[in-house]
Amino acid sequence: MTTLRMSNKNGETAVNLEQVRPEAKMQSIALNAWFGSKQALKDINLTVKANAVTAIIGPSGCGKSTFIRCLNRMHELVPNARMSGQVLLDGKNIYSKETDSVQIRRRVGMVFQKPNPFPTMSIYDNVAAGLKLTGTKKGQNLDEIVKKSLQQATLWDEVKDDLKKPGTGISGGQQQRLCIARAIALQPEVILMDEPCSALDPIATAKIEELIVQLKNDYTVVIVTHNMQQAARVSDFTAFMYLGQLVEFDDTTSMFENPKSELTEKYITGKFG
Amino acid sequence: MHRLLDRGLEQLTAMVFNMGKVAEKALAISIDGFVREKDTSGDVHELSEILLSLTVEVEEKAFGLIAKYQPVASDLRIINSYMKIAYDFERYGRYAWDICFIRKRLGGLKDCEEWIPHFIEEMGEKVLQMVRTSINSLKNQDTDLAKAISKTEQEVDEMYFQYLDKLVKEAHVTGQCTTSSVLVVRYLERIADHATYIAEAVVYIATGQKITLR
């Protein structure tokens, strides 16, 4: 146990640093990524803390989405794409030869920009789809898992009487929460969100933001967003990326009150360009 | 790149700088009137009322900018600090009026021994210098000038306690002189505190560092 001895007027107190400092859930070490000959990420070293929301901000094309796609080995699915460096999940490199990429994607789920429920499936089947495909939940009560996932995604009360209706028959905001429920059903440890609210109206956005803050109790969340106010509202830590590089990483309050880099200051105050 | 927020910030800055001018004038007239036994209460009251209404205007403008643009980083630090500085300027005005009121209500320093008006004049000049420094450091975003206020603030504090100690030892000072002078010296010491708050805000705007200069 790491302890820090702090003095106050009542004497000395030992503080357990492991309790006050969230653990690293994921870590990128000297991470580089390319699409063909174009380098999209340059030497990214970033720690994602457990049970916290980490926001990645930066202008279009800065490498935000590529970065989170490297966190669950989705980058390698793109033709001609490659990477170097390491990504650690609980201290183990997810790119080591013995690691199964499917297992990694199960542990590190992804929610995309546009809600993308399976169009031919019901609400129920959308949530259960991942479990049925992986076959790992055979013998377990699917109904219970579907219900729990929809509850965690704060969608249950709105769809509990319509579980057999098509997943595409609900509103955009509800569809996005359905996609979050689908990700949760696989019981991931980390949820990556790539601009999850950019296709939603302000009310649906507010619901997702509230959900993101709740989700960190059980999961580690990384969100890519173009909306800086959204990053400020929901995240505990913020990373600013520019031209494939990590410019600044700090706790969100410090980042939005007193950024250290002039480039960050210019970007978040809208003085870019 | 010119942003929609910039126009609002320019207007807010102009309002706060204007308050600085009014506040400095109010204090200068008030302290001078008190030391030289002149009735300046009419002018000072008017300036103090202007400062009061300008504080409300600054607050409304600042709230409007926050609501419309959700500013962050240096923009947010400026708006937050200007709201506080507007309050400090309003307090300058209020103390200016209080000093006039003491002279009107309690008779000021007319029954005091000679050293007392001199002492208050000297302390008043020092405090006015701090007020001017606070305003100039704000206008020029000069953090070195802002930090330099710390030394004068210490001197004003020392003068304040020096004065109280001396009064306690001087048994022959009248009740009227004691009450008037102690209140005014106390107001001067508080004005110096507000000048220091402004200097701290200047440093915060420029660097994001919250420092204490007192």
Boltz contact constraints between the chains, C-beta under 6 A:
constraints:
  - contact:
      token1: [A, 229]
      token2: [B, 70]
      max_distance: 6.0
  - contact:
      token1: [A, 256]
      token2: [B, 72]
      max_distance: 6.0
  - contact:
      token1: [A, 258]
      token2: [B, 208]
      max_distance: 6.0
  - contact:
      token1: [A, 259]
      token2: [B, 73]
      max_distance: 6.0
  - contact:
      token1: [A, 265]
      token2: [B, 73]
      max_distance: 6.0
  - contact:
      token1: [A, 268]
      token2: [B, 72]
      max_distance: 6.0
  - contact:
      token1: [A, 268]
      token2: [B, 73]
      max_distance: 6.0
  - contact:
      token1: [A, 269]
      token2: [B, 73]
      max_distance: 6.0
  - contact:
      token1: [A, 269]
      token2: [B, 75]
      max_distance: 6.0
  - contact:
      token1: [A, 270]
      token2: [B, 3]
      max_distance: 6.0
  - contact:
      token1: [A, 271]
      token2: [B, 1]
      max_distance: 6.0
  - contact:
      token1: [A, 273]
      token2: [B, 1]
      max_distance: 6.0
